[in-house]
Amino acid sequence: MPWPGLPVDALPAWALLNAAVFHDVKIATLDGRGCGLVCDRNLSADGTHDPPTLLSVPHSLVLNAKAVEEYAKEDRNFKHLLDIAGHNSTRDDILLFLLVQMVLASRAHQSSVVGVSNPWTEYIKFLPQEVLVPTLWTEDERLLLKGTSLESAVNAKITALTAEFDKIQETSSDIPCWNDLLWQSRAVSLRDWILLDALYRSRCLELPTSGESMVPCIDMVNHSTSPNAFYDENGKDETVLLLRPGITMSAGDEVTISYGEAKSAAEMLFSYGFIDPDATAESLVLTLAPFPDDPLARAKLVAFGEPPKIHVARNNGSIQWESSFAYLMCVNEEDGLDFRVLQDTEGNRQLRVFWQDEDVTDQAADFESLIQSHELFALLRLRVVTVVQERLQDQLDRLKSSPAPRSLPASDISTTRDECARAASLLRQIETSILEASTEALEKEVSGIHPAGLFLASPIIQGGNCLDASSAQDSSNLKQ
């Protein structure tokens, strides 16, 4: 175990010591939902007055980028570690801080010349040491995701986490005090880093003023599609949990918040370790690779500036899709696309994107708008729709050809594995339904935008090279 755990019964004492106040609510263990917050008495918010405060947490306990910087001022050894291994993102700095607190918590009764304890050194002992996010599933359990949109996402995340951990170990090993505390003692492992990432993703809040933050006690509140509370920051520099207007609760009722109404099933499972069966958001995100033999593929990726994706959603039975990169992917030099490397006045070389001889570098992610006035817009649009259709069909075929999750023998299966199998099965059902509806809708869209009288070879594009199309009205070749 990465740190000695504490029962939630001890949390009120920690809260009292650190000025976090529970107002008519308490932490409790709930059947099938882990720890959560429940009312101590009947509560109501009539909407005409300020909503009742259920929990208030002082700003000094909120863990965010600024808090990590303040901690570094107190601990010069941590500052050294942060300077060489951190400052990449808010998330990375918070994880580095949690890594140190984890080790300090596990060595509470041992003398150490490095590390300064703070309230989080003790609070981390209340956090779960098992989170059901797929990055912490076993290899066999992750096989249940084969064919889903999470298959590649989880593998990529684990690869990234491994690289992060290796880099931290490599850079901090040169600092004797941290080498002794972290590595020579074998106090931390890759799984610990993956667990800290899971805790951050599943408990991080986006506060109005403080931004990405972990807030003790409030991070114990569970999710609901019909939440009765919400979090905010008040004028006293506190993060507070408030009862929603119009809500009435009885003693013993669970207090809940929304983790995100628009999050897809895959995103909920990836970040929180569960899928809400009552959620109404139906969407998925798939990766999109450029044509393998497109000579401009590398330049397109650099100009686009982010991983290419396809977003698909179903709202009230209607399918919507979006893929900015697909438009850039499906145009080429013959259409008017050009890349040039230019040098500025300071001698820096920059990749610039030109469309119809106009510099559109700042619009590289919005080629859909740029091609609207193109004389062959219908053909360009058809290329894009066909590419998206084929990608979705490939994903659907892979999902259907992959074995569905099956229950393991009772002697081999644990509660956790059973929960993973159920989550994977539900994800497969949801994504299969969306993909089937999407491919059908795109087939109709292809038929609807097919230029009148134009015969197109199939496939329309192979590796980024356009095929010739023949017009029924004009026997001459027309480049697409």
Buried (B, 14 or more C-beta within 10 A) or exposed (E): EBBEBBEBEEBBEBBEEBEBBBBBBEBBEEEEEEBBBBBBEEBEBEEEEEBBBBBBBBBEBBBBBBBBBEBBEEBEBBBBBBEBBBEEEBBBBBBBBBBBBBBBBBBEEEEBEBBBEBBBBBBBBBBBBEBBBBBBBEEEBBBBBBBBBBBEBBBEBBEEBEEBBEEBBEBBEEBEBBBBBBBEEEBBEBEBBBBBBBBBBBBBBEBEEBEBBBBBBBBBBBBBBEBBBBBBBEEEEBBBBBBBEEBEBEEEBBBBBBBBEEBBBBBBBBBBBBBBEEBEBBBBBBBBEBBEEBEBBEBBBEBBEEEBBBBBBBEEEEBEBEBBBBBBBBBBEEBBBBBEEEEEEEEEEEBBBBBEEEEBBEEBBEBBEBBEEBEBEBBBBBBBBBBBBBBBBEBBEBBEEBEBBEEBEEEEEEEBBEBBBBBBBBBBEBBBEBBBBBBEBBEEBBEEBBBEEBEBEEEBBEEBEBEEBBBEEEEEEEEB
